[in-house]
Amino acid sequence: MNICQYAQKAVKAWLDSSGLTLIPSGQVYRGIENATVITGESGEETPIVLPCVICDCSTATVISPPFCGNWTAQVKVKVRSNAHENTENQHHLRVNEVFGKLTTDTLRTDVSAALTDFTVMN
């Protein structure tokens, strides 16, 4: 597993345990998305069920000095809803709930605690 996969896995694990009420259980995904499926770390495809949250990390960069074990990775967290089954207001309520989880003073320690052998530094 590479650093991007670890970052996705940590954010997903943390969101799964964070008490989201507007995203059904089992509908937080990690990996590369297209319109209907998520591609996981082993290339497996999982159908997307909406509404959902998708945690995706496409790139990571090693921090100097090389081989120190520290990386910078950016995880994008997306909230998706089906426009045919939800109002815009329902979608915005979901986005606000997820955004509220991501904008806390304890985010680093919370995400770090969600996965062994993974620490969020900044």
The 8 nearest C-alpha neighbors of each residue, nearest first, counted from 0:
[[1, 4, 5, 2, 40, 3, 41, 8],
 [0, 2, 4, 3, 5, 6, 40, 59],
 [1, 3, 5, 4, 6, 0, 59, 72],
 [4, 2, 6, 56, 5, 1, 7, 59],
 [3, 5, 7, 1, 2, 6, 0, 8],
 [6, 4, 2, 8, 3, 7, 9, 1],
 [5, 7, 3, 9, 8, 4, 2, 10],
 [8, 6, 4, 10, 5, 9, 54, 29],
 [7, 9, 5, 11, 6, 10, 4, 12],
 [10, 8, 12, 6, 114, 11, 7, 113],
 [9, 11, 13, 7, 12, 8, 110, 14],
 [12, 10, 14, 8, 13, 9, 15, 7],
 [13, 11, 15, 9, 10, 14, 113, 8],
 [12, 14, 10, 113, 16, 15, 11, 110],
 [13, 15, 17, 11, 16, 12, 10, 19],
 [16, 14, 12, 13, 17, 11, 27, 18],
 [15, 17, 13, 14, 18, 12, 19, 113],
 [18, 16, 14, 15, 19, 13, 100, 12],
 [17, 19, 16, 20, 15, 14, 100, 21],
 [18, 20, 17, 21, 22, 96, 14, 97],
 [19, 21, 22, 18, 23, 96, 24, 93],
 [20, 22, 93, 19, 23, 96, 92, 50],
 [23, 21, 20, 51, 19, 50, 24, 26],
 [24, 22, 26, 25, 21, 20, 51, 50],
 [25, 23, 26, 22, 15, 27, 19, 20],
 [24, 26, 27, 23, 15, 28, 22, 51],
 [27, 25, 51, 24, 23, 28, 52, 48],
 [26, 28, 52, 51, 25, 53, 11, 15],
 [29, 27, 53, 26, 52, 54, 11, 30],
 [30, 28, 54, 53, 7, 55, 11, 8],
 [31, 29, 55, 39, 38, 37, 32, 54],
 [30, 32, 38, 37, 55, 33, 39, 29],
 [33, 31, 37, 36, 30, 38, 34, 35],
 [32, 34, 35, 36, 37, 31, 38, 47],
 [33, 35, 36, 32, 47, 37, 46, 79],
 [34, 36, 47, 33, 46, 37, 32, 48],
 [37, 35, 46, 47, 45, 33, 44, 32],
 [36, 38, 32, 45, 44, 31, 30, 39],
 [37, 39, 44, 31, 42, 43, 30, 32],
 [40, 38, 30, 42, 43, 41, 37, 44],
 [39, 41, 42, 4, 38, 30, 43, 0],
 [42, 40, 39, 43, 38, 44, 0, 30],
 [43, 41, 39, 38, 40, 44, 37, 30],
 [44, 42, 39, 41, 38, 45, 40, 37],
 [43, 45, 38, 37, 36, 39, 42, 46],
 [44, 46, 37, 36, 47, 38, 43, 39],
 [47, 45, 36, 35, 48, 37, 44, 38],
 [48, 46, 36, 35, 45, 49, 37, 51],
 [47, 49, 50, 46, 26, 51, 35, 36],
 [50, 48, 51, 80, 81, 47, 79, 26],
 [49, 51, 80, 79, 48, 22, 81, 26],
 [52, 50, 26, 49, 79, 27, 78, 22],
 [51, 53, 78, 27, 77, 28, 79, 26],
 [52, 54, 28, 77, 29, 76, 27, 55],
 [55, 53, 29, 76, 7, 75, 28, 11],
 [56, 54, 30, 75, 74, 29, 7, 31],
 [55, 57, 74, 3, 73, 58, 7, 75],
 [58, 56, 55, 3, 59, 74, 73, 31],
 [59, 57, 56, 72, 3, 60, 73, 2],
 [58, 60, 72, 71, 3, 70, 61, 2],
 [61, 59, 71, 70, 62, 72, 58, 69],
 [60, 62, 70, 69, 71, 63, 65, 59],
 [61, 63, 70, 69, 64, 60, 71, 65],
 [64, 62, 65, 61, 67, 66, 69, 70],
 [63, 65, 67, 62, 66, 61, 69, 68],
 [64, 66, 63, 67, 62, 61, 68, 69],
 [65, 67, 68, 64, 69, 61, 63, 62],
 [68, 66, 65, 69, 64, 63, 62, 61],
 [69, 67, 66, 70, 61, 65, 62, 64],
 [70, 68, 62, 67, 61, 71, 66, 63],
 [71, 69, 61, 62, 60, 72, 59, 68],
 [70, 72, 60, 59, 61, 62, 73, 69],
 [73, 71, 59, 70, 58, 74, 60, 3],
 [72, 74, 56, 75, 71, 59, 58, 57],
 [75, 73, 56, 55, 76, 54, 72, 7],
 [74, 76, 55, 54, 56, 77, 73, 53],
 [75, 77, 54, 53, 74, 55, 52, 78],
 [78, 76, 53, 52, 75, 79, 54, 51],
 [77, 79, 52, 51, 94, 53, 76, 80],
 [78, 80, 51, 50, 52, 77, 49, 81],
 [81, 79, 50, 49, 90, 82, 51, 78],
 [80, 82, 83, 84, 85, 49, 50, 79],
 [83, 81, 85, 84, 80, 86, 87, 90],
 [82, 84, 81, 85, 86, 80, 87, 49],
 [83, 85, 81, 82, 86, 80, 49, 50],
 [86, 84, 82, 83, 81, 89, 87, 90],
 [85, 87, 89, 88, 90, 82, 84, 83],
 [86, 88, 90, 89, 91, 85, 82, 92],
 [87, 89, 91, 86, 90, 92, 85, 93],
 [90, 88, 92, 86, 87, 91, 85, 93],
 [89, 91, 87, 93, 88, 92, 80, 94],
 [90, 92, 94, 88, 93, 89, 95, 87],
 [91, 93, 95, 89, 90, 94, 88, 96],
 [94, 92, 96, 90, 91, 95, 21, 97],
 [93, 95, 91, 97, 96, 92, 98, 78],
 [96, 94, 98, 92, 93, 97, 99, 91],
 [95, 97, 93, 99, 94, 98, 92, 100],
 [98, 96, 100, 94, 99, 95, 93, 101],
 [99, 97, 95, 101, 100, 96, 94, 102],
 [98, 100, 96, 97, 102, 101, 95, 103],
 [99, 101, 97, 98, 102, 103, 96, 17],
 [102, 100, 98, 99, 103, 97, 106, 96],
 [103, 101, 99, 100, 98, 104, 106, 105],
 [102, 104, 105, 106, 101, 100, 99, 107],
 [103, 105, 106, 102, 107, 108, 101, 109],
 [104, 106, 103, 108, 107, 109, 102, 110],
 [105, 107, 109, 103, 108, 104, 110, 101],
 [108, 106, 119, 110, 109, 105, 111, 120],
 [107, 109, 111, 105, 110, 106, 112, 119],
 [110, 108, 106, 112, 111, 107, 105, 113],
 [111, 109, 113, 112, 107, 13, 108, 10],
 [110, 112, 118, 108, 113, 109, 119, 117],
 [113, 111, 109, 110, 114, 108, 115, 118],
 [112, 114, 13, 110, 111, 12, 9, 109],
 [115, 113, 9, 112, 117, 111, 116, 12],
 [114, 116, 117, 113, 112, 111, 118, 9],
 [115, 117, 114, 118, 111, 5, 112, 113],
 [116, 118, 115, 111, 114, 119, 5, 9],
 [119, 117, 111, 120, 116, 110, 107, 112],
 [118, 120, 107, 111, 121, 117, 110, 108],
 [119, 121, 118, 107, 111, 108, 69, 71],
 [120, 119, 107, 71, 118, 106, 108, 72]]
